[in-house]
Amino acid sequence: MTDPTIFGSLHAVPAAEHPELLAPPVAAAIHLITEALVAEIDPTFADTEQLCAHYGVPMDGSANAVIVRGTRAGVDKHACCMTLAHRRIDVNNVVRRRLDARKASFAPMDYAVEATGMQYGGINPVGLPRDWPIWVDGAVADRDWVCIGSGVRHSKLFIPVAGLLGLPGAERVDDLARDVG
């Protein structure tokens, strides 16, 4: 059962019934999280801070996905890292070591958009390439539900964290991120 405060003033409906509100790869994979809900938004408010302020979605119930690229000996590896909106991924330590990379950084926007088939600002783990790990920060894993991108900037997904952790390649990683400030 969802906590209705996570939706703020948004009206969420079953995501599987509204593929027009999802990026194509998300629509193709949304069956993996049957309870997923989606809400249409004004794309002007797609960025997390604006979304939370405008629609009343709680910051501590909003999770962001970032695509990280690690490189060692000319070989690139990628991972999707999920953390709550008020936290930042530890790319230079935790992620770099987990990728077994000499260097790690956020993937360039053009690459992330092309590789995921999602719009920048809407990238999420649902529908990612199957060989990419999905690392979910412990602070996200401890929630019941989170608001995430839908692959497009005109809607948001609300998903149970158990469904997120049930995606292929997903795992909880404690201390993946730290509080900002």
Order of alpha helices (4+ residues) and beta strands (2+ residues): beta-alpha-beta-alpha-beta-beta-beta-beta-alpha-beta-alpha-beta-beta-alpha-beta-beta
